[in-house]
Amino acid sequence: MSPTNRTVVVTGIGATTPLGGDSASTWEGLLAGRSGVKPLEGERFAELPVRIAALAAVDPGEVLPRPLARKLDRSAQFAVIAAREAWADAGYNAPAGGETETGATVAPERLGTVIASGIGGVTTLLDQYDVLKEKGVRRVSPHTVPMLMPNGPSANVGLEVNAQAGVHTPVSACASGAEAIGYAVEMIRSGRADVVVAGGTEAAIHPLPIAAFANMMAMSKNNENPGQASRPYDKARDGFVLGEGAGVVVLESAEHAAARGARVYCEVLGQGLSADSHHIAQPEPTGRGVAAAVQNLLDNTGLDPAELVHLNAHATSTPQGDTAELKALRKVLGDDLDHIAISATKSMTGHLLGGAGGIETVATVLALYHRLAPPTINVDDLDDDIDADIVRDEPRKLPADGPISAINNSFGFGGHNVTLAFRSV
């Protein structure tokens, strides 16, 4: 099919996060300013320099049937749970090819999935290696390879909904979830699909990744005060807090959504992309790459910065990264940055790595839909270099009238920069 450049809208959302087992409880937790960071219990974490993380509020084993759960890595379990919620929220009550509640259908060959993970089935890999060493070859699960594959979450969601237009998994570290959503937009705009289930997932709370991140000096070591450890923009910030979970959206062409009478949350304007080419792990300190991604977004979408009222920032709570992001935004947006209410929801959820872009897209969509920006918590002493309007402690009402737009930033090790833009309907 030839390119169509169709309008893309969000018709469904789903999430399972450190704040709640679905999108509604997650949104409630964000508005309440509740931290999902807790101490890590158990002997295997006892000797680590970092003993805190943002574990999922609802364990996936409590939601999925045991025969299914045992065949899925934890990252895929989260993805399936969030995708099921988003699919139902979009009004579909059967896989592609079946009837929806409104009588409309989506053909399997017109449906795709793009679910990303930054690390993939790392807990399966590490746990099954322990089984091999301690119990022998015959005790290694025959499901290990499908479970540890990075495309496992997307493939399993594709099987759930009978997606045949394509099942994809972009891997770009902590930008993976956002890049997945951007890829899904392009699938629809190019005419390759009418509907795409897209988002990000991660489940890497295991001693080895935590020890590795801690030795990079990337994580907060505030073990004594877990709820205050993730503190973007605060002078005392000392690194990110690892989180887990998934965020998924259902994207559709506006024509397809209208034909079936779907509820629309917002329009997806598009994405901006760039690469730093600076360092495998450190952000480029001037924000050059981030600025290029934001400029690419403006050029690609025609978005007027005067229309921007909200940003869900990448803001992981690292000393360099938080300021570099805002420097980049100031460089591109100039004085228009002053009327953008900035939320850093990682202060509550922790950093879900490849899942971050997924849950933060859900948060951005809900902020536009309800015209309410969630707060950033733990900003007790704002960094002197932060020259922007940070929403602190309490939710902020966004303009009640007229079209408003928001952006969501995600950046990853390797210098990956992705920014997504959304507009109210």
N, C-alpha and C positions, 0 to 999 in steps of 0.2 A: 504493500500500500504506500502511496506517495505521502510525503510529509504534509501535515495538516496544521501544525502549530495551534492546536486546540486549547481552549481554556480548561484548566485542571482545578478541581475542587476537592475538599476533604468531606467525606460523608460518614466516616466512622472512626472512632478512636478506641484504643485499648491499652492497658498498662498493668504491670505488676512491679512494684517498687519497694524501697525501704519504708515508704510512707503508707502503703496500702496495697491490697491484692487486686485492685481494679483502678480504673481511671477516676471514678468518683471519689474514692477514699484518698487517692493520691492528691487530687486537686484540693480536697478538704484539708489535708495535711499541709500542703503548700501555703494555702491561705492562712492557716493557723500558725505558720512559722514554726512547725514542729521538726525537730531533728530526728533523723532515722539512724543516727550513728550510735553504736552500742559497743560495749567491751566484747572481745572474742573469747568465748569460753572454751576450755579443753586444754589438755596437756600439750597437744601439738603446736599450740600458739604461745605457750607459756614463756619460751625463751626468745621470742622475736622482739626486735626493737620497736615494732608497731603491733599493738594488741587491740586495735579498734577497727571497725569497719561498719558499713551500712548494709547489713543483711536484709534480704527481702522480708517484708512484714508478714507475708503468708508463704509458707514453704510450699513449693510446687507439688510435693508429694501428698499434700492435703487436698489438692484440687484434681490432679490427674489420676485416672485409674492406674493401679500398680502395674498391670501388664504393659501399658503404654509407657509409663514413667521409666521403667527399668531398661527400655530400649533407647532412651533419649538422654543425652548429656544435659546437665542442669541449664545450660544456655538455651538449648532447644526447648526444654520444658517451659522456660519463661516465655519464649517466643510463641509457642503454641497457645499458651494461656492468654497472652495479650492479643494475639491474632484472632482467637475465637471471640473475645469481647468486641474487638473492632468490627469483625465481620457481622456479628449480630447487631451491633450498634448501627451499622450501615443499612440494616433492614433485610439482610439476607438470612434465611433460615435453612439453607441447604447449600451443598457445594455447587460450583458452577454447573450449569445445565439444569438445575432444579428450580422450582418455583420459589419466589420470595413472598413475603407477607402481602406485597402489593400486586402480586401476579407477574411482575417483571422477571426477566432472566438475564443472566450474563453467560455467554457462550464460553466454554472452557478455553477455546483457542483465542479468546479475546481477554483473558485474565492472566495476570502475571504476579509473581511475588519477588520482592527484593528485600531480604532481611540480612543485615550485616552483623558481624561480630569482629571485634578487634583482635581477639586471641583465639576464639573458637573453643573446642572441647578440651581445654587444658586440664580441667579437673579429672576428666575421664582418662586422659593420657597418663597423668601422674599417679592416679589411684590404681589404674590397671598395671602400671609398672611395679607398684608396691605388691600387688597380688602376684605378679610373675615371680618376684624375688622371694616372697614369703610363703607362697602356697604352690607355686609350680605352674608349668605351662598349661596343664589341663583346666586350671581354674580361671584362666583369662577369659573374659566374656567374648562370645562370638560377635557381639554387637559393637565391639570396641572401635573398629575402623569407621563405620557410619556415624558413631557417636562423636568421635574426635574431629571429624572433617569440619572445617570452618563453614562449609555450605550446608551443614546438617540442619541448622535452624530454618533456613529458607526452603530447603528441600522438604522438610516435614510440614511446614506451613503450606507449601504447594500441594502436597498430598492431601492435606485437610480440606482445601477448598477446590481441588481439581484444577489447578492452574496449568495451562498448556501454552500460553503465549511466551513463556520464559520464566525461569527460576534463577535468580542471580544473587551473588554475594560479593559486593565490593569490600575490600579490606584495606583500610587506611588509618589504622590505629584508632585514636579517639575521635576521628572525623568519620568513622565508618557508617554510623547510623544516619548521619545527615547526608552523606554521599549516597546512601541507599535510597533515601527519599528523593534526592535530586535525580538519580537515575530513573526512578519510577515515573517522575514527571516527564522525562524525555521519552520514555516508552509510550506514554499516552499522547504526547504532543506529536510524535513521529507517526502516529497511527498504528503502532504495533500492538497496542492493547487499548481496551476501553476502561478497564478497572485494574488497579495494582494494589496489592497488600504490601506495605513497605514499613520499614523501621529498623530498630537495632536492639541487640540483646547482649548480655555479658554475664558470666558467672565465673569469676577468677579469684574468689576469696579462698585462698589455699596458702599454706606456709611458704612455698617456693616463690610465687609471684610477689607476695608481700615482702619477703626478705630481699628480693631483687630490687623492687621499687624503693625499699627503705635504704638499701646500700647506694642507690643513685642519689639519695638525699631529696627524693621527690615527694615523700609522704610526710604528713604530720605525725609527730611522735607524742602528741598531747594525750597520752593514755589515761591520765588522771581525770580529764574532763572531755569525755567523748562527744557530748552534745555541743561543745564549743570548739571542737577541733577544726572543723571546716569553716573558715572565716575569710571569704573573698574580700579584698580591698582593705582589710584591717591591717594596721601596722604590725600586729603580732602574728600574722599568718606565716605558717612554716611548711606548707605543702598540702597536697590533696588527701582525701580520705577515700579509700576504695569502696565502691558500692556494687550492687548487683540487681538484675531485673531486666525488664524489657518495656519498650514503648513502640506501638504499632499504629499506623493510620491506614484507612482505606481511601485511596485516591481514585477519582473518576473523571472522565471528560464531562464537562458541564452538560453537554447534550445527553449523554447516557443517564446522568443523574436526574435531569429534568424529565426525561421520557418515562422514568419509573416513579416519579414523584418523591424523590429522596430528600431528606433533610440535609441541608448544606451548612457546615460549620463556617467555612471561609474559602477563599480562593488561594491557590498556591501560585504566586507570581513567577517563581523560578529560583535559580541558584547562581551563585558566583563561586568560582574555583581558582586556586592558585597554588604554587609551591614555593617554599622559602629558599630552598637550596642553600641552607645555612649550616645546619647541624642535625645529626640524627635524633637528638633528644631535646636540645635547648631551643627555645623560641628565638626568632630573630629579634634582637632587642629594640629596634626602631619600629617594629610592626610593619615593615615594608611588604611582606607577603600577605598579611591580613588586609592591608589597605588595597592591595591589588585584587584580592578576592571580592571585597566590598565594591570596588569600582567596577569589576567585571559584572557583579550583580546589577548595579545601576545601569550599566550599558546594555545588558541583555534584556532587562525587564522594562526599562523606561520608568522605573519607580522614581517618583519625586520625593527627595529627602524631606520636604516640608510636610509630607503626609505621614512620615514615620513617627509613631508615638511610643513604641515599646521595643525593647531588646531583651531577649533571653541570652545573656552573655555566656561565653565559654567559661570564663572566670573559675578556674579550678582551685584557687587559693594558694597558688605559687607566687613567690615574690616577683619574679620577672614576668610571668605570663599575664597576670592581671593588668599590669600597667601597659604592657606592649599592645594589648588588644585595644585599650581605650585611646592610646596614642594614634593607632591606625585609624580608628573611627573618627577622631578629631581631624586627622589629616584629610580624610575624604569628605566628611560631612560638614566640617566647619562649624558654624554657629547652629546648624540644625541639630547637632548632638545635644544641645541644651534643652530641647523639648522632647527628648526621648527618655521615658521612664525605664531604668535599667534594673532587671532582676537577675540575680545569680542563684538559681535554684539548687546548684550543687552544695550550697551552704546547708541544705536540708537533706538532700538525697545522697550526698557523696558523689563521687565521680564514677559513672558506670562505663567508662572507657568507650568501647564500640557501641554500647547501648545508650550513651548520653544523648546523642542526636535524636534518638527515638523518643525518649521520655521528655526531652526538652522541646521537641516539636509538639508533642501532646500538650505540654504546658503553654506553649505559645499560641496554639490553636484555641485553647480554652480561654486564655487571656483576651484574645480578640472577640471570641464568642460572647463572653460575659462582660467584656470591656472593664477588666479588672486585672491589674498587674500584681503577681505575688511578691512578697517581701524577700529581701536578703537578710538573713539573720547573722548574729555574731559580729556585726560591724560596730565594735565598741569605740574604736579610735581610728577614724578614717585616715588612710594613707595620704600624706600631703601631695602626692603625685596624681591623685585621682581627681580629675577635672571633669566630672560628669554627674548627672542626677541619679544617684543610687536609691532605689526604693528600699527603705530600711524598716524592719520590725513589723510594719503594718501593711496590708494590701493598699494599692493606690488605684483609685478610679481613673479609667481612661475616658477620653471624650465620648460623650453619650450620643452625639449626632454626627452624621456624615460618615463617609468611608475613612477608615483608619488602617494603617499598615504596621507590621512588626517584622523584625528579623531575628533569626536564631543562628548563632555562631558556633562552629565546632572546628577544633584544630587538633592535629595529631602528631605524634612522634614521626619523624621523617619529613616534617615540614608541610604536611597536608593542611590546606585551609578550605573550608566549605562554609558558605553562608546561604541561608534560605530566607525567602521573603514571602509573606502572607498578607492578604488584604481581607477586611471584613466584607460581608455581603448583606 
